[in-house]
Amino acid sequence: MDDLIRIENEYDRQTVAWLRNRLGDQALCEVVMRMEGNGRPYVSEVCRTLGVARPPYQRTSRARPLNRAVGEAYLATIRGILGAGRHAAA
């Protein structure tokens, strides 16, 4: 479907998968091919043409866990610098 519909992010990818499950590949391809315009249509245009609202965004479990070690190290350094400046001014 990437060659027929412009997919720019994970939400677009989820919406196209939802449309494929709902309509089937053949019907979705036919709708996109009948749409007039230059190049590949956006997912929102396809949904408007079909008269359907996009499903709500579903967070995927593929998101990487946050690693805060580097940020915490930088904050500790900043706190040290700011704390040293306060004692030097006194």
N, C-alpha and C positions, 0 to 999 in steps of 0.2 A: 504493500500500500504506500510505502514511502515514495514510490515513483509517480503516484497519482495524486496524493494529498500531501500538502505541506505540513510536516510534523516538526515543531520547533522545541517542544519540551515534554516532560513526563506526562503532564495533564493531557496534552494532545494525543500522546501515545495511548493513554488509558481510554480516551474518548473514542479513538479509532477502533480499539479492541472491543469496546462496548457496542459500537455501531456494527462491527463485523459479527458479533454474537447475536445481535438483535435482527439484522437484515440478511446476513450471509454475504460472502465475498462477492458473488456474482451480482447481486442486486446493488450492492454498494458501488461496485465498479461501473455499473450501468448509469447510476445516478451521477457519479462524478464525470463520466464521459459526456453526458447530456448537458452538463453545466457549461455556460458560455463564459469566456474570460481568457485572460492571458496567463498561461502557465498553470501550475498546480494551485487549486483552491486551498484556502485555509480551512481548518477543521470547523471553525465557527460558521463559515459560509456553507459548508456541507450540511451542518445541523440546521441552519436557517432554511435551506432549500428543502430539507426533509420535514421541516416544521416540528422539530423536536428540541427540547432543552438538553444541554450537556449535563451528564450526571455529575454529582459532587466529586471533588478531588479526593482520592484515597491515598493516604500516605503509604508508601511501600516500606517493607522491612529491610530494603536494600541500603537504607541510609547508613552511612558510616557512624560509628559511635564517636562522640566528641573526645578529643584528647586535650586536656586543659593544662598539661604539665608545662608546656612552653610558655603559655600565657601567664601562669602562676609564677614562673621563674622571672619573667619580665616585670611583673607587678612587684615582686619582692625586691628586685633591684631598684625600681622607681621609689618604693617606700623607703629603702635604705638611703637613697640619695636625698630625698625630701627630709627624712629624719635627721640626716647629718647636717643639712643646711640650717635647720631650726636650732640645733645645738651650737653651731658656729656663730649664729647671729646673737646669741644670748650673752 
